[in-house]
Amino acid sequence: MTRNIASTGTTTLVLAGLAGMSMVGGCKALEELGRAIKEAELPSAAMARVDLVQQPSVDELLGYTCFNTLSLGGACGFAGLEDQKKKDMKFSFDVVFDMFNPNASFGIPLIEMLLGTTVFEDTNLGALCVSFCDPDEEDCSAVEDAADACAVDDAEELDGASDLVPTVPDMLELAEDVVSGDFEDNFSWRTIPKYQEMECQPEGTQCTIEELDGVPTMCCGDSCVEVGRGCEVGKGSKGRTCALCDGHTEAHIQFDFNVDVFLGLMETLVVNAANDFLAGRQINLKIPYTMDGTLFFDIPTLGRQALGFGPWDDEWAL
């Protein structure tokens, strides 16, 4: 299988198919590759949505507040509420990006992310910087607020959120446990696949879908194409099996609120709910939020690039 791997600071292209080529063919392929890299184009990325994937129920919120914040004890039990453990008040969200790679010769890894979050219009939860790891490393573990990471000044800035400064991650952290089930590894690079409209096999070729290195892959004889990362299996003309890859991929990154931070937000929710009740309005438990930040990519010959996103305004309804 041919794989394209880019690493921070240096560009490494792994071309498994070159080993078996003739000297002339190999040189020609390298020349074509070099030409393609010199003509490298920049990727695009946009925030598609932010999904709340785990949160306490309204009854759990009211129960915790009644017993622990208001300390009403017996009255809480009489109202049918139950005391809740702090550890059960987990609040996780999934940030989803639509990313596009216009280059047909190599994939582009997302190596760092700077995320700023504000809730209730004026409560700034700070900015968190995440340095993702190479998925081929034996011990792949992301690093939060690493030295020299997420520095917009050190990258070719396309549209970076340069006013965000990473803060100590005591309010927001990269989730260790993926809740949504849309992906498995929350720590490693998200690689935008190379642009490829369609790769089809000869009529009658037998193809199978296999798991290689944890990635669904369509293998037809000795030819394999990763699917599930911006690619899907389809049918071309005359019943041919095709890998349809358009250079797009949906990248999921999950974060957790620190429990104490969330419980602090809950006090605002309760006050708002009480005001709604006293005013005769329907009680709504909603958290308005704003997110913006910068994505950092490592692109052959172009180097480290900063691409800003947001601000994204929405609200979570509990």
Summary of the structure (lengths in Angstrom):
residues: 318
radius of gyration: 23.9
end to end distance: 45.8
largest distance: 84.7
contacts: 928
relative contact order: 0.20
helix: 21%
strand: 39%
